[in-house]
Amino acid sequence: MKNTKITSRSWIVMAALALTGQIAWAVENAWFNTFVFDTITPDPRPVAWMVAASAITATLATLIMGALSDRTRSRWGKRRPYILVGYVLWGLSTILFPMVAYIKVASMAVIMVIIADSVMTFFGSTANDAAFNAWTADIATTENRGRVEGVLNMSLFVAQIISMVAAGILIDSFGYFIFFYSLGGIVMVVGLVAGSLLEDTPSDESESNISRPPFWQEFTELFKVNVLRENRDLFTLLLYIMVSSVGMQVSFPYLIVYLENFVGVTKTEFSIIGGAVMLGSAIFAIPFGLLADRWNKRTMIGVAIVISSIGGILLSLVDTLLLLALTGLVWQAFSTASGIASVAWLKDLLPEQNRGKFLGIRMIFWIAIPMVIGPWLGSTLIQNFGIPTVTNGEAGFIPVPIIFQVGSIIALFSLIPLGFTRWEKSA
């Protein structure tokens, strides 16, 4: 029987691993792309390729390594080996990532930066998305699950604010290399210390005797047609998440490059704006999620995505710091709010006996497909409408406002699958 009490040590370990992991992910999502533009090539295509490869890697690693950790039996427990080793290698690969800038042949540097990001993503997804998230589910019970989710969500917002505020200032002051060395070192140390202290109950001998289908059979059962039929509302909501996420990914990978090179915002100024936007988004989005629980989730999600799309279009039309901050807040706050409400609704629709497996499927709709299609569309728009430029002897294009406008319009198309969902207010 699972112990309903989470020890103080486990709370500290949980907070440390969650915060560190989310900082690493926030930096990877925002600053790896600017590193490629600033140090390798201004061609937008490598960013699209890198984001797509990373998304596919993250999805496969979460699905496969998460299922593998479910089947692991050792005296160290099921999740601890993956978390401890994964975080250390995650940090090491982050330290090694900027080394690709030393490669003088641009085509080879592009190939290596995609490989380096994918390797880092594999270790990060194994350690954080798969094993760590599964561990938090293992130790949580009905009595404390709300507090566990609170720690994880708060870590996400705090990490995003820290990465936004600190990253740009550090890069402007010390350069990319010192920045990535510092981040990788922190991930390694926290992973080593917290992973060693992590309390993961050794697997029960009787548990290892439970009959389970072969690994690949259990994995492929997720994609059978009857699963789709039996969970129509769930997959319809996933289609909404997919389309709205594609809209966001058209512009988001190129956001900092656009602000710095088209608008003229420095990395330090972006850190200030980004930090304010993320703080405002957190203050707004969490109460929105609570209200969505009381009212009609479908209506509130629809309103939020419309307002977010308007904010994205307005962002493309302004160029002062104050207006950028205000329109960016509208764009991100309502997008985050719709995300919180849709994920909460999604969890209500998950089959009770297969929640972990279906959360893995969510990665396909939330991460893999949007991060392949969205950045590719953004890259295509930049190549056709962007401003020609040359960086480090390499030709490319500066992103222009159309990426925000097209992305916002695509996000509005998510209202179509949302309209086909069926929602009944809880009693």
C-alpha positions in Angstrom: 0.0 0.0 0.0 1.3 3.5 -0.9 2.3 5.7 2.0 0.1 8.8 1.9 2.7 11.0 3.5 5.4 12.6 1.4 8.5 13.3 3.5 10.2 16.7 3.8 13.2 15.4 1.9 11.0 14.3 -1.0 9.3 17.7 -1.2 12.7 19.4 -1.4 14.0 16.9 -4.0 10.8 17.4 -6.0 11.1 21.2 -5.9 14.8 21.1 -6.8 14.4 18.7 -9.8 11.2 20.4 -11.1 12.7 23.9 -11.0 16.0 22.9 -12.5 14.4 20.8 -15.2 12.0 23.6 -16.2 14.7 26.2 -16.3 16.7 23.9 -18.7 13.6 23.4 -20.9 12.8 27.1 -20.9 16.3 28.0 -22.0 16.3 25.3 -24.7 13.0 26.5 -26.1 14.0 30.2 -26.2 17.7 30.6 -26.4 19.1 27.6 -28.4 17.4 29.1 -31.5 19.1 32.6 -31.0 22.4 30.8 -30.5 22.0 29.2 -33.9 21.1 32.6 -35.5 23.9 34.5 -33.8 26.8 32.1 -34.1 26.1 29.7 -37.0 23.7 31.0 -39.6 20.8 33.4 -40.0 19.0 30.9 -42.3 15.7 30.1 -40.5 15.6 26.5 -41.8 18.1 25.0 -39.3 16.0 26.4 -36.4 13.0 24.6 -37.9 14.9 21.4 -38.3 16.4 21.6 -34.8 13.0 22.2 -33.2 11.4 19.4 -35.2 14.1 16.9 -34.4 14.0 17.9 -30.7 10.2 17.5 -30.5 10.3 14.1 -32.1 13.1 13.0 -29.8 11.3 14.3 -26.7 8.1 12.5 -27.7 9.7 9.2 -28.4 11.9 9.4 -25.4 9.0 10.1 -23.1 6.8 7.3 -24.6 9.5 4.6 -24.7 11.7 5.5 -21.7 8.6 6.2 -19.6 7.2 2.7 -20.4 10.6 1.2 -19.9 10.9 2.7 -16.4 7.4 1.2 -15.6 9.0 -2.2 -16.2 12.3 -1.5 -14.5 13.0 -3.6 -11.3 16.0 -2.8 -9.2 17.1 -2.2 -5.7 17.4 1.5 -6.6 13.7 1.6 -7.6 12.0 2.2 -10.9 12.6 5.8 -11.5 15.7 6.8 -9.6 18.3 5.4 -11.9 16.8 7.2 -14.9 16.5 10.5 -13.0 20.0 10.4 -11.5 21.9 9.4 -14.6 19.6 11.3 -16.9 20.0 14.7 -15.1 23.8 14.3 -15.0 24.0 13.5 -18.7 21.5 16.3 -19.4 23.7 18.8 -17.8 26.8 17.5 -19.5 25.2 17.6 -22.9 24.1 21.2 -22.2 27.8 22.2 -21.4 28.9 20.6 -24.7 26.2 22.1 -26.8 27.9 25.5 -27.7 31.0 23.7 -28.8 29.4 23.3 -32.3 30.1 27.0 -32.8 33.8 26.1 -33.3 32.9 24.1 -36.4 33.8 26.5 -39.3 31.9 24.7 -42.1 28.3 26.0 -41.7 26.6 22.9 -43.1 28.5 20.6 -40.8 27.8 23.0 -37.8 24.1 22.8 -38.6 24.1 19.0 -38.6 26.0 18.9 -35.4 23.8 21.5 -33.6 20.7 19.4 -34.5 22.4 16.2 -33.2 23.6 18.0 -30.1 20.1 19.4 -29.3 18.5 16.0 -29.9 21.0 14.2 -27.6 20.4 16.8 -24.9 16.6 16.5 -25.4 16.8 12.7 -25.1 18.5 12.8 -21.7 16.2 15.6 -20.6 13.0 13.9 -21.6 14.2 10.6 -20.1 15.1 12.2 -16.8 12.4 14.8 -16.5 9.4 14.2 -18.8 9.4 10.4 -18.3 11.0 9.3 -15.1 10.6 12.4 -12.8 7.0 13.0 -13.8 6.2 9.3 -13.3 7.9 9.5 -9.9 5.7 12.4 -8.8 2.7 10.4 -9.8 4.0 7.3 -7.9 4.3 9.2 -4.6 1.2 11.3 -4.9 -2.1 10.2 -3.5 -5.7 11.6 -3.4 -4.8 13.4 -0.2 -1.7 15.2 -1.5 -2.0 15.2 -5.3 -3.2 18.8 -5.4 -0.1 20.0 -3.5 2.2 18.0 -5.8 0.6 19.6 -8.9 0.9 23.0 -7.2 4.7 22.5 -6.7 5.1 21.4 -10.3 3.1 24.3 -11.8 4.8 26.9 -9.5 8.2 25.5 -10.6 7.2 25.9 -14.2 6.3 29.6 -13.8 9.3 30.4 -11.6 11.6 28.7 -14.0 10.2 30.6 -17.0 10.6 33.9 -15.2 14.2 33.1 -14.1 15.2 31.9 -17.6 13.7 35.0 -19.2 15.2 37.5 -16.8 18.6 36.0 -16.1 19.4 34.4 -19.5 19.4 37.5 -21.7 21.4 39.5 -19.1 24.0 36.8 -18.7 24.4 36.2 -22.4 24.8 40.0 -23.0 27.3 40.2 -20.2 29.3 37.0 -20.5 28.4 35.4 -23.9 26.7 32.1 -24.8 29.6 29.8 -23.7 29.7 30.9 -20.0 25.9 30.9 -19.9 25.6 27.3 -21.2 28.5 26.1 -19.0 26.7 27.6 -15.9 23.4 26.1 -16.8 24.8 22.7 -17.5 26.8 22.7 -14.3 23.7 23.6 -12.3 21.7 20.8 -13.9 24.5 18.3 -13.2 25.0 19.2 -9.6 21.3 19.4 -8.7 20.6 16.1 -10.6 23.5 14.4 -8.8 22.6 15.6 -5.3 18.8 15.5 -5.5 18.8 12.3 -7.5 21.0 10.6 -4.8 18.6 11.8 -2.1 15.5 10.8 -4.0 13.3 8.3 -2.1 12.2 5.7 -4.6 10.9 2.5 -2.9 12.6 -0.6 -4.2 10.4 -2.7 -6.4 8.4 -5.4 -4.6 9.3 -8.9 -5.6 5.7 -9.8 -6.2 5.4 -6.8 -8.6 8.0 -8.3 -10.9 5.9 -11.4 -11.2 2.9 -9.6 -12.6 2.1 -10.8 -16.1 2.6 -8.0 -18.7 2.5 -8.2 -22.5 5.7 -7.8 -24.4 7.1 -4.2 -24.3 6.4 -3.3 -28.0 2.9 -4.9 -27.9 2.0 -2.8 -24.8 3.4 0.3 -26.6 1.6 -0.2 -29.9 -1.7 -0.8 -28.3 -2.0 2.9 -27.8 -2.5 3.5 -31.5 -5.3 1.1 -32.3 -8.4 2.4 -34.0 -10.8 1.2 -31.3 -8.9 3.3 -28.8 -9.8 6.3 -30.9 -13.5 5.4 -31.1 -13.7 4.7 -27.3 -12.2 8.1 -26.5 -13.7 10.4 -29.1 -13.9 13.5 -26.9 -10.4 13.0 -25.6 -8.9 12.9 -29.2 -11.1 15.8 -30.3 -9.7 17.9 -27.5 -6.2 16.8 -28.5 -6.9 18.1 -32.0 -7.7 21.5 -30.5 -4.4 21.4 -28.5 -2.5 20.4 -31.6 -3.9 23.2 -33.9 -3.5 25.9 -31.3 0.0 24.7 -30.5 0.9 24.8 -34.3 -0.2 28.4 -34.3 2.0 29.3 -31.4 5.0 27.4 -32.9 4.9 29.4 -36.2 6.4 32.4 -34.4 7.6 31.4 -31.0 11.0 29.7 -32.0 11.9 33.0 -33.8 10.5 35.4 -31.2 13.8 36.6 -29.7 15.5 36.7 -33.1 12.6 38.9 -34.4 12.7 41.3 -31.4 16.4 41.6 -31.5 17.0 42.0 -35.2 13.7 43.4 -36.6 12.5 45.6 -33.7 15.9 46.4 -32.2 15.4 45.0 -28.7 18.5 43.9 -26.9 18.7 40.6 -25.0 18.8 42.4 -21.7 15.7 44.4 -22.7 14.0 41.2 -23.8 14.8 39.7 -20.4 13.0 42.5 -18.7 10.0 42.4 -21.0 9.9 38.6 -20.9 10.1 38.4 -17.2 7.3 40.9 -16.8 5.1 39.0 -19.3 5.7 35.6 -17.7 5.0 37.0 -14.2 1.8 38.6 -15.5 0.8 35.4 -17.2 1.3 33.4 -14.0 -0.8 35.9 -12.0 -3.6 35.8 -14.6 -3.6 32.2 -15.9 -3.8 30.4 -12.5 -7.1 32.2 -11.4 -8.4 31.7 -15.0 -7.9 27.9 -14.6 -9.8 27.9 -11.3 -12.7 29.8 -12.9 -12.7 27.4 -15.8 -13.4 24.6 -13.3 -16.5 26.3 -12.2 -17.9 27.5 -15.5 -18.0 26.1 -19.0 -14.4 25.1 -19.9 -15.1 24.9 -23.6 -16.5 28.5 -23.8 -13.6 29.9 -21.6 -11.0 28.1 -23.7 -12.5 29.4 -26.9 -12.6 33.0 -25.6 -9.0 32.7 -24.4 -7.7 31.5 -27.7 -9.5 34.3 -29.5 -8.0 37.0 -27.2 -4.6 35.4 -27.4 -4.7 35.5 -31.2 -5.6 39.1 -31.2 -2.7 39.7 -28.8 -0.3 38.0 -31.3 -1.5 40.1 -34.1 -1.2 43.3 -32.1 2.3 42.3 -31.0 3.4 42.2 -34.7 2.2 45.9 -35.1 4.1 47.6 -32.2 7.7 48.4 -31.6 8.0 50.2 -28.2 9.0 48.3 -25.1 5.8 49.2 -23.2 3.5 48.2 -26.1 5.6 45.0 -26.7 5.2 44.1 -23.0 1.4 44.8 -23.0 0.6 42.9 -26.3 3.0 40.1 -25.3 1.2 39.8 -22.0 -2.2 39.4 -23.8 -0.7 36.9 -26.3 1.0 34.7 -23.7 -1.3 35.1 -20.7 -4.5 34.0 -22.6 -2.5 31.2 -24.4 -1.3 29.9 -21.1 -4.7 30.2 -19.6 -6.3 28.2 -22.4 -3.5 25.6 -22.0 -4.1 25.2 -18.3 -7.9 24.8 -18.7 -7.5 22.4 -21.7 -5.0 20.2 -19.9 -7.3 20.1 -16.8 -10.2 19.1 -19.0 -8.0 16.5 -20.7 -7.1 14.9 -17.4 -10.8 14.6 -16.7 -11.2 12.6 -19.9 -8.3 10.3 -19.4 -9.3 6.6 -19.0 -8.6 5.8 -15.3 -6.6 2.6 -16.0 -4.4 4.2 -18.7 -3.7 7.7 -17.7 0.1 7.4 -18.0 -0.1 5.9 -21.5 -2.6 8.6 -22.8 -0.4 11.4 -21.3 2.3 9.9 -23.6 0.0 10.2 -26.6 -0.6 13.9 -25.6 3.1 14.5 -26.4 2.4 13.7 -30.0 -0.4 16.3 -30.3 1.1 18.8 -28.0 4.8 18.6 -28.8 5.8 16.5 -31.8 3.3 17.5 -34.5 3.1 21.3 -33.6 6.9 21.6 -33.3 7.4 20.0 -36.7 4.7 21.9 -38.6 4.8 25.3 -36.8 8.5 26.1 -37.2 8.5 24.8 -40.8 5.7 27.2 -41.6 7.5 30.0 -39.8 10.7 29.3 -41.7 8.9 29.3 -45.0 7.3 32.6 -44.3 10.6 34.1 -43.2 12.4 32.9 -46.4 9.6 34.4 -48.6 8.9 37.6 -46.7 11.9 38.2 -44.4 14.7 40.8 -44.7 17.9 39.4 -46.3 20.9 39.5 -44.0 24.4 38.1 -43.6 25.8 36.9 -40.3 29.3 35.3 -40.0 29.5 35.2 -43.7 26.3 33.2 -44.0 23.2 34.5 -45.8 19.8 34.3 -44.3 16.7 36.3 -43.4 15.5 38.4 -40.5 12.0 37.4 -39.3 9.2 39.8 -40.0 5.7 40.5 -38.4 3.8 38.1 -40.7 4.9 35.1 -38.7 2.8 36.3 -35.7 -0.2 37.2 -37.9 -0.3 33.8 -39.7 0.4 31.9 -36.4 -2.5 33.7 -34.7 -4.9 33.0 -37.6 -3.9 29.3 -37.5 -4.6 29.2 -33.8 -8.1 30.5 -34.5 -8.8 27.3 -36.6 -8.5 25.4 -33.3 -12.0 26.6 -32.6 -13.3 24.0 -35.1 -12.3 20.9 -33.2 -13.1 22.7 -29.9 -16.7 23.2 -31.2 -17.1 19.4 -31.7 -16.2 18.6 -28.1 -18.9 17.8 -25.6 -18.7 19.3 -22.2 -20.9 18.8 -19.2 -20.5 20.9 -16.1 -19.5 18.8 -13.1 -22.1 18.4 -10.4 
